């Protein structure tokens, strides 16, 4: 009761010195109760006449306080120190209601002061681990992740790892680190990492050990290089020679696989037999000369010695004396003059020949072709695809890189393009459209072929044109009024829907839609961020829209709230990229909204500009969709044959670019595309080729696999990553290629491509890979929408007002599975218009109006039969 009476002391009157208020020299701190041992809390204040503890809002009894009085030597003021003990029973008494806390209250003549709260918790550590490491066998240089989730405890347990009962210290070993989730990661497995690993959790209560996990690092055997061919077994005629290799590069260890294939190769050889030389017949005797001699000759040519045969023995020239009495002698000096004249003539001829040779050499050197073939095609280096400019008769060379992961695909037969062009979808003009009337509005369809130069010329006068790509291949544009319309870039999945009344009446806008290549726009990424969509611009920027336009573009993310943080980025006028929306969070502005679906995202925006979707992984379970595509030359005039394997982000725009590139290179598709789920596990991608008939083909790849680094793919900024397998057929008559290409992510699943292909057929590119989209790049007015204008207005006027039995736009959103966006719809002047606009963006041009009519009919305020006249 004394404590309660003291607690009622009034605060000091105004003007009282704050120096006389008690201040704490020692405040109670958080403590843990271990087992059944009581804990002590203490506080000390000066000047203080009384100090009492209050625990969980109730005063502690006066008799439970231990009080000590003293004097502060520096100030001479009284000091009071109080202690209490808290038992386990006191804490357990309120367990489950709130945490147990205690606080000191000190009094002086000037008032009271309260200390900080000290929390008292019962310490414990469960026995069983939530997740323990498991034994594994891994290949050398492969990454290892040993998970460990310690038992529940208070305070939370600290985790350390033991390798063969010795502490693992990441500070001493750069190959090892421990994740915030307590998993042990070995970046590249080494033979020394073969050991038993134990996860140890400990706090102030106890120390727990997980079951030991045995990690075995094995080494698969690899062949050494072939020895030189031995000499032919025979010295004359047909024989054989051989070469060998050993499985020592490296030698298999710890159960690793032995090398596949032969360790000895034999081949036939022929050694030419030696032929000894033999003399031809003697020539006729020459006329008798001035020296009274004549001569004859013979040659070692019947046969001439070859292949190491012996040369002919004996003289090749025979001289003898003529009849000496009949010899005549020429005048002295005449023969010498003839000799000198002959030597001068020979010298002049040699000089003339040398001059002619120099002139011919210079002319040939000046006419040499400057182009030099690039031999780098034989090297499978990892880099984005590039084309080397060359002359018309010099095909561009392609270098390549490896990819991806698992399934079985089979291709057989020819690849032929479809010749039918894109067809424009036309809606019948029923009586429901007649009230719009001719003359009330003007519909204008832009023609890129006719107006491209004019449109780009007008854009070139604007400042923002400097950042747009040149040319109209990846651009759509048109002139729009209040009736709205649609822009789309064919075969990319990118479109811009301008709904009716988004443009103020009386205004006419020239609008463009552009797809950027990654090398054209610099998008900075930080940490684990990755580009998930193409970079798209729509404009001109700064135009006034009274209703949000909808920008549709593909993405390659396997989204889940626990694995991803996804943001919509927009480039400002200054060129910096800003986060305008975080998906899944409450929007901080009503200018932007994003509907993320399995293959595409739909961005509602009232301000046109440049957009991109960027994600940041929150765990190693996060994954992106990649598409694997195989191409090869349509014709093979030489013995070499290249298979190109592309690793692409799974969006239509990237696939379109690769198809255009391969058309230029003369490539053709040799298998249906495959989708790979590429995880944020920091592991690279590997690719190898198998099951190729060795009697017909051989691979020129020196290593057993090709590899592409993880970050080259994960960033998403290098769109055309690929690799090349250079094969060589042993005969020009070989036309059939059968092999299997394996692609896998380290410590992940793999995919196999089974390829059966006839390289002799001049097959053409397959158009089914990306079918031409229906429609034109620009549609204006009613032709850009599935829902007729008058019926749209009737639905809006019927469902926007709140219904008496809930029959309004909220029910329609639920029927169309859009009820997760109700707060966004409700923020707009016409929620029903937002729902119909999103339906148009998602379902044009192949949407089923009957299903929409059924959903409206179920709401109960719109007759579904009204749609029957507008169906295609």
C-alpha positions, 0 to 999 in steps of 0.5 A: 500500500505504501508503493500505491500511495507513493505512486499518487505523488503529484508531478512537480509544480511549474517552475520546479527545477528539473535537476531535482527529478530522479534520473537512473544510473542503472536501468533493468535489462532484458533477461532470460530464465534458464530452467528454474533459476530465478533472475534478478532485476536492478535499478539505481536512481539519484536523487530518489526518495523511493523506488518501486518495481511495476511488472505487467502493470501491477506494483510489486509488493514492498516486501519483495524489494531489496533496497540499498541507500548511498550517496553520490560522492561527486554531487552529494545527492542520495542514491537508492538502488533496488533489486527484485527477483522474478521466478519462472512461476511468475512468468508462466502465470501470464504466458500466452497473454503477453510478454512479461515485463518490469519497470522501475518508478523513482520518486523525488520531491520534484516528481517521478521518473520511469525506467525502460521496460525490461522483458523477462523470457523463459529460455528454451531450445527444442530437441528436433531440428526443423530441417537437417542436412542429408548425405549427397554425392556430387561431382567435383567443382559442382556447387553444394547446398546443405540446408539446416533449420535449427530447432525452435528456441528462445533466444534464437539458436546460433548455428555453426557447422562441423566438418569431421568434427572440426569447426568450418570457418568461412573467414578462412575458406573463401569457397565456403559461406553460410546463408542467412537461413543457416544453409552451408554453401560450398561454391565448388566441391573439392576432393578435400570437401569429402567429409561428414557435415554436422549442423550445431545449434546452441543458445544459453539453454542447450546445444543440439547436433543434427544428424551427420550428412556424408558428402562424397565428392567424386571425379568422373574420368576423362580421356587424355589426348590421343598419342601420335599415330604409330608407324605403319605395320608394314614397310611395303604395301597395306598394313595398319597403324594405331594410337591410344589414350588413357582415362587419366585426365582426370582419373576417376575417384570416389566412385566416379564414372569411368571414361566411355569409348575406346582407348585404342583406335586403329586405321588402315595405312599403305606404305609405298614400296621402294623402286630401284632406279635403272638406266635408259639406253645410251643416246647417239654419239655426238659429232666429233668436236674440236678436241677430237672427242665425241660423247653420249649420255644416258639417264636413270629414268627407266624407272627413276628411283622412288620411295627410297629405292637405290640410285643407278650405279655407273657413269651417265656420260661416256666420252671417247676420242674420234679419228685423230688424223682427221681432226681440225682446229678452229682459229685461236680466240674465235671460240672464246668470243662465241662463249662470251656473247652467249653468257651476255645473252643469258644474263640479259634474259634473266634480268628481263624475266626477273622484272616481269616476275616483280610486276606480276607479283605486285599486280596480284598483291594489289588485287587480293580480297581484303576480307579474311575468314573468321576462324572463331566459328570453330570456337564455342565461346559464350557471348551475345550473338553478333554478325560480322559484315562481309561481302555478298559472297561471304556469308556472315559468321556466327559465334555461339554459347551454351544453355539450359535444362529437361524433356525429350523432343523429336523432329523429323521431316521438312520445315515449310513456311505458310504463305498466307499473310496476316488477315484483318479481323472484321466485325459485321456492321449490324444495326447496333452500330448504326446509331454512331452514324456516318459523319459524326466521326472519322476513322483513320487506319495508319499505313506503315508502308505509306506513312512511315517516312512522314511519321518518323520525319515529324517525330524527328523534330521532337526532343524525345526522338533521340532515344527511339530506335531508327526504322519502323520494324519494331514500331507501330503508330497511328492517329487517334481521337476520342473513339480510341484504338489499338497499336500492336507490334506484330509477333511480339505480344506487345500492344497498346489499347487506347480505350474510348474517351481516353483522348478528350473529344476534339483532340487528335493524337499521333501515338507511337509504340516502340520495342527497344533492344537491350543495347539501345537503352541502359537499364541499371540493375542492382543486386539480384535484380533481373529484367523480366520483360521487354523495354517498351516505349509509348508516346508521345510523353506528356499527352493528356489521357482522361482514362488509363491506356493499357500496355500489354507485354510479355514476361518470363517470370514464374511469379509467387509472392514468397519468391519474388519482389516485382516492380514496374519501372518507368524512365523519367524525363531526366533519363533515370529509372524510377519504381512507379509500382510494386506488384502485390503491394498497395499502389502509392498512386492511381496513375499506374496499375499492373495485372500480372498473368501467366504469360503477360502483364497489362499495365494501366497508365495515364501517362505514356512513357518508357516501361519495363518489368524488373524483379528481385528474387527473394529466395533460390526457389525463384525461377524464370522461364527460358526458351530453348531453340535449335537451329542448323544450316539449311544446306551443308556444302562442306564436311562441317555442320553447326548446330546452334542452341539458343537460350532466350527469355520466354517472350515473343519479342526475343524469339522474333529477333532470333528468327529474323537473325537465323533467316539472314544466316540461312538457318532452319529450325530442327526441333520444337522449342522447349521451356526451361525453368531457370532457378536463382541458384547461382548455378551455371548451365551446361550442355553436351551432345551424345548418341551420335554415330561415330562411324558417320559423325564426330564432334569437334568440341574438345571438352565434354560439355559447354557451359554458360555463366549464371549471371549472363542469363539471370540478368536478362540483358543479353537476349541472344545467348547461344552455343554452337556444336561444330560437327564433322561428317566423315563423308560427303555422302552422309545426309542423316544426322541423329543425336541427342543434346542434353541441357541442364542447370547444375544441381537441377533437372535436365532436358534432352533434345533428340534430333533426327534430321536430313541435312541434304533437304533444302527445307525452309524456315518454319512459320508455326514457331511464331504465327503471324498475328491477325490484324494491322499494326494500327486500328482506330475506332470500333474495329479495334474492339470486340465489344460494339460501342453501344452495347459497351455503353449500355453495360457501363450505365447498367453496372456502374451504379450499386445494385440492390442485390449486389448485381453491379460491376463487383459481381462482373469482376468476380465472374471474370476472376478479376475480384482481386483488383476491386480497389483499383477499379473502385478508384476510377470514375467508371469501374465497369469501363476498366473491367471491359478495357482489361477484357479487350486487352486480354482477348483481342482479337480472338476473345469469346463474346459469348462467354462475356455475354454469359457473365453479364447475363449472370449478373442479372442486369444485361441481356446476353442475347445483345451480343449475338449480332456482334460475334465473329 
